[in-house]
Structures are given as C-alpha cells and as structure tokens.
Amino acid sequence: MSAVAAKPTAGSAMNPTAMAVGVVLLLILLGIAYYVYPAGLIPLLLIIVGGVLIGFGVHFVPVGGAPAAMGQAPGIATGVAMLAAGGGLAGLFGGAWAAAAGQDALVVVITGGIGGGLMMAITCMMVNFVYVFGMGIPAASGKVAKDPITGDTQAEYKSQGTEGHGLPFISFVGGVIGGLFAGAGGTLIYLELLNVYQAALPAVMGITAAQVMPIAVSAAGMFAVGLFLVNAVLTAYNITGTIEGPHDPKFKRWPRSVVASAVASALCGLVAILIVAM
Amino acid sequence: MTVKVEVIEGGIPHNKIMIAGIVSTLVCLYLTYLNVLTSTEMFSFFGGLAVVAALLWGSHTIKVLCSYGIGTGVPSAGMIAFGSGVIAMLLATKFGILAPIVAAVLAAVIGFILGYVSNNILNMKIPTMVQSLTEMAVVGALTLMGFAALMTGGFTFAGLTTGHVTSLGMVLLTHQQSFLGGCLIAVAFLLGAIAIQHPFNACLGPGWKQDRMLMLTAECGFLSMLVAAVMSFALISTGSAIISLVIAIIGWAYTYKEYMVMSKRDAAAWLDAKPIPDVEGH
C-alpha cells in the first residue's frame, strides 16, 4: 500500500471488551480514591464529568486540518488538539477569573463555558472571513445535502473534487457548542482541584491559607491544562483527522470517547488529588 | 490495522536510544543532587542536560509513533506527553530523593493506561501505541523535572514551592516566587512540549535522516535550556545561573552549527542567498 493510501483505518467499530475493561478500570480508580482520600471522591467524580464534557464537546468542533487550509475540506484549518486547546483554555481563563472574583461554582462553570464558546465563535467567524474574502471560496458541506439548521442546499456551491470547503452554518454552530462544553469541562476540573488544594494544602505544607493561594492556583491550573490536553488528544485519536461538526458521520463515535475520557480523567484526577493525601 | 507509512532505515535502533535516554536523564537529574551535598547551586545545569537527553529520546519515540499516520498531527503527541507527564511529575516531587525514579514509574503507569485506552477503547490499533505513549509520558515527566532542577536547583516539593525574597537586607521566605507558585512550570511545560514535537515535524518526509533529526532535537533542547537558564536568575544564585546560561549557549551554538551542516549535506542543492542583496548602480 502506498503512503498516500495509508490513511488511518480506525473505523467506527466499538470494542465491547475494551469498553467493559474501561468501565471496570474507572470503578477501580474511584475505589482507590475512596480508600486513600475519602474527601476527594466527590471532586474526582466532578473531574470525571469535566473530562467527559471535554471529550464529548470536542466532537462538535469543525476540524479541517491541512485539507481545509487548501480549501479542499470544510472546517477550521488546524488539528483537533490545537483547536480544543485554544477553545478550552480560553474558557479556563474565563472560569478562573470568575473563581477569583468569588462567584459560586455554577456561575464559574457557566462563565468558563461562555469563554470557550466565545473563543470558538470568534475563531469560526474570522476563519469564514478568510475563506470568503481571502481565498474566494463559498461555504459548503460535503457530508450532507442540506444544512440541518437552515435547510440551504449545499451541492451547488461545492467544487468538484473537494469534500466541501469553508465553514457552513451547521459547523459554525457546532464549533460554538463544542467550545461551550469544552470550556465548561475545563473550568469544572480547575475549580474542583482548586477547592481540594485550598482545603488540604495548608495542613500538608504547614502554612497559612493565604500563603498557599499561589501554589494552589498554579497547581490546579497546571493540572487542569494537563488533563485538558490529555482529553483533547484522546478525542483527536477518536476522530482521526477531520470532522465537519455534529452532522458528520464520525460524530457517532462519541460513546468511545466518553468512556476513554472518563478513564483518563479518573486516572489523572486521582494522581492530582493524591498530592494532598501523600 | 494501519499501515506503516515510513520505515526506519539504518541509524541507531530505537531501543538503544530509549535505554540511553532514560539512563542519562536519570543520571543527570541525580547529579543535580550534588547541590544538596555541597550546599551550592552550581550543579543546577545538569537539569538542563537531563532535559536535552530526555528530549532526544522523546523525539525519536514520536518518530516511531507518528510513522503510522495517526491522523492527528505530530504536535498532539507532544501535548499528550506533557499533559500526562506534568501530573506524574508533580506527585513524584513529594518523594524527596526518590523523585526522579518515582516520576518515571508513575508516568509509565499513566502512559500505559492511556495507551491501552487509545489503542483498544478508541480502536486505534497501532502496534507501538502502548509502548510509545508509555515512553512519552516518562519523557514528559522527566523533562519537566529537569527544568525544575535547572531553575530551582532541586526537585523536591518543598524546593519547588518555596523561594526567597530579599527585602531591606532581610531574607524572607515566600511561596509566590517559586517554580510552582510563580507558575514557571507553565513556561517549562510549553518549552518542553514544543521542543519535543518540533524536530520530527520539521524533518519528516522521504528525506528523513536520524542524525539530522536528533541534532535538531538537541538544538531545540539547548534553546529551551537557554530560556530556562535566563528564568533561573530569579530563583538561584547569579553565579550558578550564569554557569547554566553559558553551557546552554555553547551547546546551542554547537548543535545549531552541526544541524546546518547536516541540512546542507542532505539537501539536493542549496544557494547561500544573502538576506538583502547588494544592488549596484543606484
């Protein structure tokens, strides 16, 4: 097989045995958390929810990769991991700002989601500006005949030999929804870790709560970024390449990603919480 | 089952690089412990050398993994390496002198589970996936520990979270001005993540040569070490920071020169164009 034909062939098939092993692994990790540091169980569960939100949300984001940069596939012209990091970290900053202002958890998480969604909305709009006015190509999806939201037909605008190009309306909406989920998930992880560290680190290190603040914020932020990147890359592995948005057939692979993100978040979250337990 | 897109021809086998990488990284990390034994900070530069050694190994692991078109771009491999590595590294710093070994073991466990998750749950089915992600997490953790040792002179949790400020002639203990409290770890994270993914991303293709890619890795490593050495002025004594800086500059200049020689060797043809041509008659 030539190098050109050797596309990743990780199909949409599910592997039930591996999924079952994943769920068992998840329960074992939760059990370890409960045994070693009972107060960390609820934060760990919320960290897992955050990780799953990231993994699920990234599927909505229209990722075009290199073909999109050449106007041969729809989506934003970069990889999944970079886009997820951009949208999610913007959300994380928004959420961290709300947390520093002393808001309650729900407001903080929603602020994070709005931050991520706003970042993706701006990215999608500027991408379309460049596509339409810079490259001179209209927005057309190659995967569906009609846009599921506006009902506009796509085929007339699609150039021959391409999989579509530009950023159709449904992909734009998908990008914003993806940013909302990913930003909220990243912020939830940050917030839970921050609460754990603020509560436990002063006793562990033998210093006052005020002194522990910079360390707690920095460690929680760093772990949130680490967890975010792990979840984003695992989702990128699930998508393998490009996705147009919620209408793409690849979107149906999300259950795999949810299990994978849950296991990965439980593992990394457990290690992050163990810092105060050891 | 994915098809291997590129083949490794000639060069040093991967296992040899892996063993050499982990041994030299751990040795360099432990050499920074001379700081504690001699009560100085002069040996911090060994942390930077550990970073370079770990990156050399890591970039070759990325080469092994990304030879199977994984379809997500090479940078994502660097991101997952450091995303999983930072978590293992920070927990390991709690174990005092055992920290580097604990970091390697813990990162290997995390990487192994992530590898299983990607290969089986996400159905990637890439033969080297589990081994590569395991190695990558270890590389991420040890690289960050190397940066920590370079900037603070140690790798213990207490050393990373406390610093000293001199105010009106008095030396005060502070947590704000430290590797973790000042969030220098975020800069170290990205310095490493970019240095690990760039060499293969830049050198891949039919003209890939192992020695050229590894030389570029060393160049990226020393460049990162240079930036980290500048940042270490804030945390360790000026003399020690200057030692690190000088070593980083010498290493970078040498590897850059070698890399240029190798690039010219492997190029089909090259023209030494001047940035601004001299225009005569005006």
Boltz contact constraints between the chains, C-beta under 6 A:
constraints:
  - contact:
      token1: [A, 1]
      token2: [B, 3]
      max_distance: 6.0
  - contact:
      token1: [A, 3]
      token2: [B, 5]
      max_distance: 6.0
  - contact:
      token1: [A, 6]
      token2: [B, 3]
      max_distance: 6.0
  - contact:
      token1: [A, 6]
      token2: [B, 5]
      max_distance: 6.0
  - contact:
      token1: [A, 6]
      token2: [B, 69]
      max_distance: 6.0
  - contact:
      token1: [A, 8]
      token2: [B, 2]
      max_distance: 6.0
  - contact:
      token1: [A, 8]
      token2: [B, 69]
      max_distance: 6.0
  - contact:
      token1: [A, 8]
      token2: [B, 71]
      max_distance: 6.0
  - contact:
      token1: [A, 9]
      token2: [B, 2]
      max_distance: 6.0
  - contact:
      token1: [A, 10]
      token2: [B, 123]
      max_distance: 6.0
  - contact:
      token1: [A, 10]
      token2: [B, 124]
      max_distance: 6.0
  - contact:
      token1: [A, 15]
      token2: [B, 120]
      max_distance: 6.0
  - contact:
      token1: [A, 15]
      token2: [B, 123]
      max_distance: 6.0
  - contact:
      token1: [A, 18]
      token2: [B, 120]
      max_distance: 6.0
  - contact:
      token1: [A, 18]
      token2: [B, 121]
      max_distance: 6.0
  - contact:
      token1: [A, 22]
      token2: [B, 121]
      max_distance: 6.0
  - contact:
      token1: [A, 79]
      token2: [B, 72]
      max_distance: 6.0
  - contact:
      token1: [A, 79]
      token2: [B, 73]
      max_distance: 6.0
  - contact:
      token1: [A, 80]
      token2: [B, 72]
      max_distance: 6.0
  - contact:
      token1: [A, 81]
      token2: [B, 76]
      max_distance: 6.0
  - contact:
      token1: [A, 81]
      token2: [B, 79]
      max_distance: 6.0
  - contact:
      token1: [A, 211]
      token2: [B, 175]
      max_distance: 6.0
  - contact:
      token1: [A, 214]
      token2: [B, 175]
      max_distance: 6.0
  - contact:
      token1: [A, 214]
      token2: [B, 176]
      max_distance: 6.0
  - contact:
      token1: [A, 214]
      token2: [B, 181]
      max_distance: 6.0
  - contact:
      token1: [A, 215]
      token2: [B, 161]
      max_distance: 6.0
  - contact:
      token1: [A, 215]
      token2: [B, 175]
      max_distance: 6.0
  - contact:
      token1: [A, 215]
      token2: [B, 180]
      max_distance: 6.0
  - contact:
      token1: [A, 215]
      token2: [B, 181]
      max_distance: 6.0
  - contact:
      token1: [A, 218]
      token2: [B, 180]
      max_distance: 6.0
  - contact:
      token1: [A, 218]
      token2: [B, 181]
      max_distance: 6.0
  - contact:
      token1: [A, 218]
      token2: [B, 183]
      max_distance: 6.0
  - contact:
      token1: [A, 222]
      token2: [B, 86]
      max_distance: 6.0
  - contact:
      token1: [A, 222]
      token2: [B, 185]
      max_distance: 6.0
  - contact:
      token1: [A, 226]
      token2: [B, 83]
      max_distance: 6.0
  - contact:
      token1: [A, 226]
      token2: [B, 86]
      max_distance: 6.0
  - contact:
      token1: [A, 226]
      token2: [B, 87]
      max_distance: 6.0
  - contact:
      token1: [A, 229]
      token2: [B, 79]
      max_distance: 6.0
  - contact:
      token1: [A, 229]
      token2: [B, 83]
      max_distance: 6.0
  - contact:
      token1: [A, 230]
      token2: [B, 80]
      max_distance: 6.0
  - contact:
      token1: [A, 230]
      token2: [B, 83]
      max_distance: 6.0
  - contact:
      token1: [A, 230]
      token2: [B, 84]
      max_distance: 6.0
  - contact:
      token1: [A, 233]
      token2: [B, 76]
      max_distance: 6.0
  - contact:
      token1: [A, 233]
      token2: [B, 79]
      max_distance: 6.0
  - contact:
      token1: [A, 233]
      token2: [B, 80]
      max_distance: 6.0
  - contact:
      token1: [A, 236]
      token2: [B, 72]
      max_distance: 6.0
  - contact:
      token1: [A, 236]
      token2: [B, 76]
      max_distance: 6.0
  - contact:
      token1: [A, 237]
      token2: [B, 118]
      max_distance: 6.0
  - contact:
      token1: [A, 237]
      token2: [B, 122]
      max_distance: 6.0
  - contact:
      token1: [A, 237]
      token2: [B, 124]
      max_distance: 6.0
  - contact:
      token1: [A, 238]
      token2: [B, 122]
      max_distance: 6.0
  - contact:
      token1: [A, 240]
      token2: [B, 71]
      max_distance: 6.0
  - contact:
      token1: [A, 241]
      token2: [B, 71]
      max_distance: 6.0
  - contact:
      token1: [A, 256]
      token2: [B, 121]
      max_distance: 6.0
  - contact:
      token1: [A, 256]
      token2: [B, 122]
      max_distance: 6.0
  - contact:
      token1: [A, 259]
      token2: [B, 121]
      max_distance: 6.0
  - contact:
      token1: [A, 260]
      token2: [B, 117]
      max_distance: 6.0
  - contact:
      token1: [A, 260]
      token2: [B, 121]
      max_distance: 6.0
  - contact:
      token1: [A, 260]
      token2: [B, 122]
      max_distance: 6.0
  - contact:
      token1: [A, 263]
      token2: [B, 117]
      max_distance: 6.0
  - contact:
      token1: [A, 264]
      token2: [B, 114]
      max_distance: 6.0
  - contact:
      token1: [A, 264]
      token2: [B, 117]
      max_distance: 6.0
  - contact:
      token1: [A, 267]
      token2: [B, 113]
      max_distance: 6.0
  - contact:
      token1: [A, 268]
      token2: [B, 87]
      max_distance: 6.0
  - contact:
      token1: [A, 271]
      token2: [B, 87]
      max_distance: 6.0
  - contact:
      token1: [A, 271]
      token2: [B, 91]
      max_distance: 6.0
  - contact:
      token1: [A, 272]
      token2: [B, 87]
      max_distance: 6.0
  - contact:
      token1: [A, 274]
      token2: [B, 91]
      max_distance: 6.0
  - contact:
      token1: [A, 275]
      token2: [B, 91]
      max_distance: 6.0
  - contact:
      token1: [A, 278]
      token2: [B, 94]
      max_distance: 6.0
